Amino acid sequence: MKSEILVLLSSVTLIGGISWFFFGGKKKNESFSGEDSQTEIAEFNITGMHCAGCAAGIEATIKMMDGIKTASVNFGTSKGIFTFDPLKVKREDIINKIRELGYDVSLSLEDLEKKS
């Protein structure tokens, strides 16, 4: 009985530590309400992810950047979709941050078609 409780407590502690690593840390106090804010959406192909935890880590890191409104990274499709304020952050800043984390980033076909 004691060993079961000890295993349970250890598991909860481990899960809490992992959750804090990916989702804890500094919180943004940024608001996107107001007519002065502009938003753009960028979709990137992200390679080098090995699991859903990689996707969650990228998402959490990008969400902490000033100017990011939303970040969604899907491990299954290897895509990341980011909504951001172009006056505060540029596409290149997002790409560089993902590369700093050790992943490769390329523009999605939809982005290339929009520019043509």
Phi and psi in radians as a Rosetta constraint file:
Dihedral C 1 N 2 CA 2 C 2 CIRCULARHARMONIC -1.121 0.35
Dihedral N 2 CA 2 C 2 N 3 CIRCULARHARMONIC -0.703 0.35
Dihedral C 2 N 3 CA 3 C 3 CIRCULARHARMONIC -1.173 0.35
Dihedral N 3 CA 3 C 3 N 4 CIRCULARHARMONIC -0.582 0.35
Dihedral C 3 N 4 CA 4 C 4 CIRCULARHARMONIC -1.160 0.35
Dihedral N 4 CA 4 C 4 N 5 CIRCULARHARMONIC -0.716 0.35
Dihedral C 4 N 5 CA 5 C 5 CIRCULARHARMONIC -1.163 0.35
Dihedral N 5 CA 5 C 5 N 6 CIRCULARHARMONIC -0.708 0.35
Dihedral C 5 N 6 CA 6 C 6 CIRCULARHARMONIC -1.106 0.35
Dihedral N 6 CA 6 C 6 N 7 CIRCULARHARMONIC -0.730 0.35
Dihedral C 6 N 7 CA 7 C 7 CIRCULARHARMONIC -1.123 0.35
Dihedral N 7 CA 7 C 7 N 8 CIRCULARHARMONIC -0.741 0.35
Dihedral C 7 N 8 CA 8 C 8 CIRCULARHARMONIC -1.080 0.35
Dihedral N 8 CA 8 C 8 N 9 CIRCULARHARMONIC -0.810 0.35
Dihedral C 8 N 9 CA 9 C 9 CIRCULARHARMONIC -1.121 0.35
Dihedral N 9 CA 9 C 9 N 10 CIRCULARHARMONIC -0.690 0.35
Dihedral C 9 N 10 CA 10 C 10 CIRCULARHARMONIC -1.114 0.35
Dihedral N 10 CA 10 C 10 N 11 CIRCULARHARMONIC -0.722 0.35
Dihedral C 10 N 11 CA 11 C 11 CIRCULARHARMONIC -1.120 0.35
Dihedral N 11 CA 11 C 11 N 12 CIRCULARHARMONIC -0.773 0.35
Dihedral C 11 N 12 CA 12 C 12 CIRCULARHARMONIC -1.090 0.35
Dihedral N 12 CA 12 C 12 N 13 CIRCULARHARMONIC -0.722 0.35
Dihedral C 12 N 13 CA 13 C 13 CIRCULARHARMONIC -1.107 0.35
Dihedral N 13 CA 13 C 13 N 14 CIRCULARHARMONIC -0.764 0.35
Dihedral C 13 N 14 CA 14 C 14 CIRCULARHARMONIC -1.107 0.35
Dihedral N 14 CA 14 C 14 N 15 CIRCULARHARMONIC -0.801 0.35
Dihedral C 14 N 15 CA 15 C 15 CIRCULARHARMONIC -1.100 0.35
Dihedral N 15 CA 15 C 15 N 16 CIRCULARHARMONIC -0.710 0.35
Dihedral C 15 N 16 CA 16 C 16 CIRCULARHARMONIC -1.093 0.35
Dihedral N 16 CA 16 C 16 N 17 CIRCULARHARMONIC -0.700 0.35
Dihedral C 16 N 17 CA 17 C 17 CIRCULARHARMONIC -1.149 0.35
Dihedral N 17 CA 17 C 17 N 18 CIRCULARHARMONIC -0.740 0.35
Dihedral C 17 N 18 CA 18 C 18 CIRCULARHARMONIC -1.131 0.35
Dihedral N 18 CA 18 C 18 N 19 CIRCULARHARMONIC -0.750 0.35
Dihedral C 18 N 19 CA 19 C 19 CIRCULARHARMONIC -1.072 0.35
Dihedral N 19 CA 19 C 19 N 20 CIRCULARHARMONIC -0.748 0.35
Dihedral C 19 N 20 CA 20 C 20 CIRCULARHARMONIC -1.094 0.35
Dihedral N 20 CA 20 C 20 N 21 CIRCULARHARMONIC -0.722 0.35
Dihedral C 20 N 21 CA 21 C 21 CIRCULARHARMONIC -1.025 0.35
Dihedral N 21 CA 21 C 21 N 22 CIRCULARHARMONIC -0.806 0.35
Dihedral C 21 N 22 CA 22 C 22 CIRCULARHARMONIC -1.469 0.35
Dihedral N 22 CA 22 C 22 N 23 CIRCULARHARMONIC -0.601 0.35
Dihedral C 22 N 23 CA 23 C 23 CIRCULARHARMONIC -2.060 0.35
Dihedral N 23 CA 23 C 23 N 24 CIRCULARHARMONIC -0.130 0.35
Dihedral C 23 N 24 CA 24 C 24 CIRCULARHARMONIC -1.489 0.35
Dihedral N 24 CA 24 C 24 N 25 CIRCULARHARMONIC -2.709 0.35
Dihedral C 24 N 25 CA 25 C 25 CIRCULARHARMONIC 1.513 0.35
Dihedral N 25 CA 25 C 25 N 26 CIRCULARHARMONIC -2.758 0.35
Dihedral C 25 N 26 CA 26 C 26 CIRCULARHARMONIC -1.252 0.35
Dihedral N 26 CA 26 C 26 N 27 CIRCULARHARMONIC 2.548 0.35
Dihedral C 26 N 27 CA 27 C 27 CIRCULARHARMONIC -1.889 0.35
Dihedral N 27 CA 27 C 27 N 28 CIRCULARHARMONIC 2.554 0.35
Dihedral C 27 N 28 CA 28 C 28 CIRCULARHARMONIC -1.466 0.35
Dihedral N 28 CA 28 C 28 N 29 CIRCULARHARMONIC 2.509 0.35
Dihedral C 28 N 29 CA 29 C 29 CIRCULARHARMONIC -1.930 0.35
Dihedral N 29 CA 29 C 29 N 30 CIRCULARHARMONIC 0.557 0.35
Dihedral C 29 N 30 CA 30 C 30 CIRCULARHARMONIC -1.614 0.35
Dihedral N 30 CA 30 C 30 N 31 CIRCULARHARMONIC 2.433 0.35
Dihedral C 30 N 31 CA 31 C 31 CIRCULARHARMONIC -2.070 0.35
Dihedral N 31 CA 31 C 31 N 32 CIRCULARHARMONIC 2.452 0.35
Dihedral C 31 N 32 CA 32 C 32 CIRCULARHARMONIC -1.896 0.35
Dihedral N 32 CA 32 C 32 N 33 CIRCULARHARMONIC 0.203 0.35
Dihedral C 32 N 33 CA 33 C 33 CIRCULARHARMONIC -1.417 0.35
Dihedral N 33 CA 33 C 33 N 34 CIRCULARHARMONIC 2.530 0.35
Dihedral C 33 N 34 CA 34 C 34 CIRCULARHARMONIC 2.183 0.35
Dihedral N 34 CA 34 C 34 N 35 CIRCULARHARMONIC 2.617 0.35
Dihedral C 34 N 35 CA 35 C 35 CIRCULARHARMONIC -1.424 0.35
Dihedral N 35 CA 35 C 35 N 36 CIRCULARHARMONIC -0.276 0.35
Dihedral C 35 N 36 CA 36 C 36 CIRCULARHARMONIC -1.286 0.35
Dihedral N 36 CA 36 C 36 N 37 CIRCULARHARMONIC -0.409 0.35
Dihedral C 36 N 37 CA 37 C 37 CIRCULARHARMONIC -1.301 0.35
Dihedral N 37 CA 37 C 37 N 38 CIRCULARHARMONIC 2.315 0.35
Dihedral C 37 N 38 CA 38 C 38 CIRCULARHARMONIC -1.917 0.35
Dihedral N 38 CA 38 C 38 N 39 CIRCULARHARMONIC 2.647 0.35
Dihedral C 38 N 39 CA 39 C 39 CIRCULARHARMONIC -2.313 0.35
Dihedral N 39 CA 39 C 39 N 40 CIRCULARHARMONIC 2.548 0.35
Dihedral C 39 N 40 CA 40 C 40 CIRCULARHARMONIC -2.196 0.35
Dihedral N 40 CA 40 C 40 N 41 CIRCULARHARMONIC 2.746 0.35
Dihedral C 40 N 41 CA 41 C 41 CIRCULARHARMONIC -2.086 0.35
Dihedral N 41 CA 41 C 41 N 42 CIRCULARHARMONIC 2.297 0.35
Dihedral C 41 N 42 CA 42 C 42 CIRCULARHARMONIC -2.153 0.35
Dihedral N 42 CA 42 C 42 N 43 CIRCULARHARMONIC 2.409 0.35
Dihedral C 42 N 43 CA 43 C 43 CIRCULARHARMONIC -2.117 0.35
Dihedral N 43 CA 43 C 43 N 44 CIRCULARHARMONIC 2.217 0.35
Dihedral C 43 N 44 CA 44 C 44 CIRCULARHARMONIC -2.154 0.35
Dihedral N 44 CA 44 C 44 N 45 CIRCULARHARMONIC 2.640 0.35
Dihedral C 44 N 45 CA 45 C 45 CIRCULARHARMONIC -1.546 0.35
Dihedral N 45 CA 45 C 45 N 46 CIRCULARHARMONIC 2.266 0.35
Dihedral C 45 N 46 CA 46 C 46 CIRCULARHARMONIC -2.101 0.35
Dihedral N 46 CA 46 C 46 N 47 CIRCULARHARMONIC 2.108 0.35
Dihedral C 46 N 47 CA 47 C 47 CIRCULARHARMONIC -1.979 0.35
Dihedral N 47 CA 47 C 47 N 48 CIRCULARHARMONIC 2.742 0.35
Dihedral C 47 N 48 CA 48 C 48 CIRCULARHARMONIC 1.804 0.35
Dihedral N 48 CA 48 C 48 N 49 CIRCULARHARMONIC -0.031 0.35
Dihedral C 48 N 49 CA 49 C 49 CIRCULARHARMONIC -1.354 0.35
Dihedral N 49 CA 49 C 49 N 50 CIRCULARHARMONIC 2.411 0.35
Dihedral C 49 N 50 CA 50 C 50 CIRCULARHARMONIC -1.864 0.35
Dihedral N 50 CA 50 C 50 N 51 CIRCULARHARMONIC -0.276 0.35
Dihedral C 50 N 51 CA 51 C 51 CIRCULARHARMONIC -2.831 0.35
Dihedral N 51 CA 51 C 51 N 52 CIRCULARHARMONIC 3.053 0.35
Dihedral C 51 N 52 CA 52 C 52 CIRCULARHARMONIC -1.141 0.35
Dihedral N 52 CA 52 C 52 N 53 CIRCULARHARMONIC -0.447 0.35
Dihedral C 52 N 53 CA 53 C 53 CIRCULARHARMONIC -1.128 0.35
Dihedral N 53 CA 53 C 53 N 54 CIRCULARHARMONIC -0.615 0.35
Dihedral C 53 N 54 CA 54 C 54 CIRCULARHARMONIC -1.070 0.35
Dihedral N 54 CA 54 C 54 N 55 CIRCULARHARMONIC -0.806 0.35
Dihedral C 54 N 55 CA 55 C 55 CIRCULARHARMONIC -1.080 0.35
Dihedral N 55 CA 55 C 55 N 56 CIRCULARHARMONIC -0.739 0.35
Dihedral C 55 N 56 CA 56 C 56 CIRCULARHARMONIC -1.126 0.35
Dihedral N 56 CA 56 C 56 N 57 CIRCULARHARMONIC -0.672 0.35
Dihedral C 56 N 57 CA 57 C 57 CIRCULARHARMONIC -1.135 0.35
Dihedral N 57 CA 57 C 57 N 58 CIRCULARHARMONIC -0.733 0.35
Dihedral C 57 N 58 CA 58 C 58 CIRCULARHARMONIC -1.093 0.35
Dihedral N 58 CA 58 C 58 N 59 CIRCULARHARMONIC -0.840 0.35
Dihedral C 58 N 59 CA 59 C 59 CIRCULARHARMONIC -0.966 0.35
Dihedral N 59 CA 59 C 59 N 60 CIRCULARHARMONIC -0.885 0.35
Dihedral C 59 N 60 CA 60 C 60 CIRCULARHARMONIC -1.100 0.35
Dihedral N 60 CA 60 C 60 N 61 CIRCULARHARMONIC -0.700 0.35
Dihedral C 60 N 61 CA 61 C 61 CIRCULARHARMONIC -1.168 0.35
Dihedral N 61 CA 61 C 61 N 62 CIRCULARHARMONIC -0.774 0.35
Dihedral C 61 N 62 CA 62 C 62 CIRCULARHARMONIC -1.177 0.35
Dihedral N 62 CA 62 C 62 N 63 CIRCULARHARMONIC -0.651 0.35
Dihedral C 62 N 63 CA 63 C 63 CIRCULARHARMONIC -1.067 0.35
Dihedral N 63 CA 63 C 63 N 64 CIRCULARHARMONIC -0.446 0.35
Dihedral C 63 N 64 CA 64 C 64 CIRCULARHARMONIC -1.378 0.35
Dihedral N 64 CA 64 C 64 N 65 CIRCULARHARMONIC -0.197 0.35
Dihedral C 64 N 65 CA 65 C 65 CIRCULARHARMONIC -1.271 0.35
Dihedral N 65 CA 65 C 65 N 66 CIRCULARHARMONIC 2.454 0.35
Dihedral C 65 N 66 CA 66 C 66 CIRCULARHARMONIC -1.146 0.35
Dihedral N 66 CA 66 C 66 N 67 CIRCULARHARMONIC 2.249 0.35
Dihedral C 66 N 67 CA 67 C 67 CIRCULARHARMONIC 1.761 0.35
Dihedral N 67 CA 67 C 67 N 68 CIRCULARHARMONIC -0.158 0.35
Dihedral C 67 N 68 CA 68 C 68 CIRCULARHARMONIC -1.497 0.35
Dihedral N 68 CA 68 C 68 N 69 CIRCULARHARMONIC 2.202 0.35
Dihedral C 68 N 69 CA 69 C 69 CIRCULARHARMONIC -1.607 0.35
Dihedral N 69 CA 69 C 69 N 70 CIRCULARHARMONIC -0.894 0.35
Dihedral C 69 N 70 CA 70 C 70 CIRCULARHARMONIC -2.418 0.35
Dihedral N 70 CA 70 C 70 N 71 CIRCULARHARMONIC 2.670 0.35
Dihedral C 70 N 71 CA 71 C 71 CIRCULARHARMONIC -2.481 0.35
Dihedral N 71 CA 71 C 71 N 72 CIRCULARHARMONIC 2.244 0.35
Dihedral C 71 N 72 CA 72 C 72 CIRCULARHARMONIC -2.393 0.35
Dihedral N 72 CA 72 C 72 N 73 CIRCULARHARMONIC 2.081 0.35
Dihedral C 72 N 73 CA 73 C 73 CIRCULARHARMONIC -2.103 0.35
Dihedral N 73 CA 73 C 73 N 74 CIRCULARHARMONIC 2.236 0.35
Dihedral C 73 N 74 CA 74 C 74 CIRCULARHARMONIC -1.954 0.35
Dihedral N 74 CA 74 C 74 N 75 CIRCULARHARMONIC 2.005 0.35
Dihedral C 74 N 75 CA 75 C 75 CIRCULARHARMONIC -1.100 0.35
Dihedral N 75 CA 75 C 75 N 76 CIRCULARHARMONIC -0.706 0.35
Dihedral C 75 N 76 CA 76 C 76 CIRCULARHARMONIC -1.096 0.35
Dihedral N 76 CA 76 C 76 N 77 CIRCULARHARMONIC -0.662 0.35
Dihedral C 76 N 77 CA 77 C 77 CIRCULARHARMONIC -1.754 0.35
Dihedral N 77 CA 77 C 77 N 78 CIRCULARHARMONIC -0.110 0.35
Dihedral C 77 N 78 CA 78 C 78 CIRCULARHARMONIC 1.014 0.35
Dihedral N 78 CA 78 C 78 N 79 CIRCULARHARMONIC 0.626 0.35
Dihedral C 78 N 79 CA 79 C 79 CIRCULARHARMONIC -2.090 0.35
Dihedral N 79 CA 79 C 79 N 80 CIRCULARHARMONIC 2.575 0.35
Dihedral C 79 N 80 CA 80 C 80 CIRCULARHARMONIC -2.207 0.35
Dihedral N 80 CA 80 C 80 N 81 CIRCULARHARMONIC 2.310 0.35
Dihedral C 80 N 81 CA 81 C 81 CIRCULARHARMONIC -2.098 0.35
Dihedral N 81 CA 81 C 81 N 82 CIRCULARHARMONIC 2.206 0.35
Dihedral C 81 N 82 CA 82 C 82 CIRCULARHARMONIC -2.263 0.35
Dihedral N 82 CA 82 C 82 N 83 CIRCULARHARMONIC 2.287 0.35
Dihedral C 82 N 83 CA 83 C 83 CIRCULARHARMONIC -1.853 0.35
Dihedral N 83 CA 83 C 83 N 84 CIRCULARHARMONIC 2.251 0.35
Dihedral C 83 N 84 CA 84 C 84 CIRCULARHARMONIC -2.599 0.35
Dihedral N 84 CA 84 C 84 N 85 CIRCULARHARMONIC 2.845 0.35
Dihedral C 84 N 85 CA 85 C 85 CIRCULARHARMONIC -1.609 0.35
Dihedral N 85 CA 85 C 85 N 86 CIRCULARHARMONIC 1.944 0.35
Dihedral C 85 N 86 CA 86 C 86 CIRCULARHARMONIC -1.175 0.35
Dihedral N 86 CA 86 C 86 N 87 CIRCULARHARMONIC -0.220 0.35
Dihedral C 86 N 87 CA 87 C 87 CIRCULARHARMONIC -1.390 0.35
Dihedral N 87 CA 87 C 87 N 88 CIRCULARHARMONIC -0.321 0.35
Dihedral C 87 N 88 CA 88 C 88 CIRCULARHARMONIC -1.917 0.35
Dihedral N 88 CA 88 C 88 N 89 CIRCULARHARMONIC -0.502 0.35
Dihedral C 88 N 89 CA 89 C 89 CIRCULARHARMONIC -2.552 0.35
Dihedral N 89 CA 89 C 89 N 90 CIRCULARHARMONIC 2.535 0.35
Dihedral C 89 N 90 CA 90 C 90 CIRCULARHARMONIC -1.865 0.35
Dihedral N 90 CA 90 C 90 N 91 CIRCULARHARMONIC 2.796 0.35
Dihedral C 90 N 91 CA 91 C 91 CIRCULARHARMONIC -0.961 0.35
Dihedral N 91 CA 91 C 91 N 92 CIRCULARHARMONIC -0.697 0.35
Dihedral C 91 N 92 CA 92 C 92 CIRCULARHARMONIC -1.093 0.35
Dihedral N 92 CA 92 C 92 N 93 CIRCULARHARMONIC -0.589 0.35
Dihedral C 92 N 93 CA 93 C 93 CIRCULARHARMONIC -1.127 0.35
Dihedral N 93 CA 93 C 93 N 94 CIRCULARHARMONIC -0.717 0.35
Dihedral C 93 N 94 CA 94 C 94 CIRCULARHARMONIC -1.136 0.35
Dihedral N 94 CA 94 C 94 N 95 CIRCULARHARMONIC -0.808 0.35
Dihedral C 94 N 95 CA 95 C 95 CIRCULARHARMONIC -1.042 0.35
Dihedral N 95 CA 95 C 95 N 96 CIRCULARHARMONIC -0.818 0.35
Dihedral C 95 N 96 CA 96 C 96 CIRCULARHARMONIC -1.092 0.35
Dihedral N 96 CA 96 C 96 N 97 CIRCULARHARMONIC -0.681 0.35
Dihedral C 96 N 97 CA 97 C 97 CIRCULARHARMONIC -1.146 0.35
Dihedral N 97 CA 97 C 97 N 98 CIRCULARHARMONIC -0.726 0.35
Dihedral C 97 N 98 CA 98 C 98 CIRCULARHARMONIC -1.128 0.35
Dihedral N 98 CA 98 C 98 N 99 CIRCULARHARMONIC -0.701 0.35
Dihedral C 98 N 99 CA 99 C 99 CIRCULARHARMONIC -1.163 0.35
Dihedral N 99 CA 99 C 99 N 100 CIRCULARHARMONIC -0.605 0.35
Dihedral C 99 N 100 CA 100 C 100 CIRCULARHARMONIC -1.065 0.35
Dihedral N 100 CA 100 C 100 N 101 CIRCULARHARMONIC -0.525 0.35
Dihedral C 100 N 101 CA 101 C 101 CIRCULARHARMONIC -1.370 0.35
Dihedral N 101 CA 101 C 101 N 102 CIRCULARHARMONIC -0.133 0.35
Dihedral C 101 N 102 CA 102 C 102 CIRCULARHARMONIC 1.771 0.35
Dihedral N 102 CA 102 C 102 N 103 CIRCULARHARMONIC 0.261 0.35
Dihedral C 102 N 103 CA 103 C 103 CIRCULARHARMONIC -1.970 0.35
Dihedral N 103 CA 103 C 103 N 104 CIRCULARHARMONIC 2.801 0.35
Dihedral C 103 N 104 CA 104 C 104 CIRCULARHARMONIC -1.803 0.35
Dihedral N 104 CA 104 C 104 N 105 CIRCULARHARMONIC 2.560 0.35
Dihedral C 104 N 105 CA 105 C 105 CIRCULARHARMONIC -2.298 0.35
Dihedral N 105 CA 105 C 105 N 106 CIRCULARHARMONIC 2.406 0.35
Dihedral C 105 N 106 CA 106 C 106 CIRCULARHARMONIC -2.441 0.35
Dihedral N 106 CA 106 C 106 N 107 CIRCULARHARMONIC 2.749 0.35
Dihedral C 106 N 107 CA 107 C 107 CIRCULARHARMONIC -1.197 0.35
Dihedral N 107 CA 107 C 107 N 108 CIRCULARHARMONIC 2.538 0.35
Dihedral C 107 N 108 CA 108 C 108 CIRCULARHARMONIC -1.386 0.35
Dihedral N 108 CA 108 C 108 N 109 CIRCULARHARMONIC 2.865 0.35
Dihedral C 108 N 109 CA 109 C 109 CIRCULARHARMONIC -1.102 0.35
Dihedral N 109 CA 109 C 109 N 110 CIRCULARHARMONIC -0.594 0.35
Dihedral C 109 N 110 CA 110 C 110 CIRCULARHARMONIC -1.086 0.35
Dihedral N 110 CA 110 C 110 N 111 CIRCULARHARMONIC -0.704 0.35
Dihedral C 110 N 111 CA 111 C 111 CIRCULARHARMONIC -1.122 0.35
Dihedral N 111 CA 111 C 111 N 112 CIRCULARHARMONIC -0.724 0.35
Dihedral C 111 N 112 CA 112 C 112 CIRCULARHARMONIC -1.137 0.35
Dihedral N 112 CA 112 C 112 N 113 CIRCULARHARMONIC -0.668 0.35
Dihedral C 112 N 113 CA 113 C 113 CIRCULARHARMONIC -1.176 0.35
Dihedral N 113 CA 113 C 113 N 114 CIRCULARHARMONIC -0.630 0.35
Dihedral C 113 N 114 CA 114 C 114 CIRCULARHARMONIC -1.140 0.35
Dihedral N 114 CA 114 C 114 N 115 CIRCULARHARMONIC -0.589 0.35
Dihedral C 114 N 115 CA 115 C 115 CIRCULARHARMONIC -1.358 0.35
Dihedral N 115 CA 115 C 115 N 116 CIRCULARHARMONIC -0.372 0.35
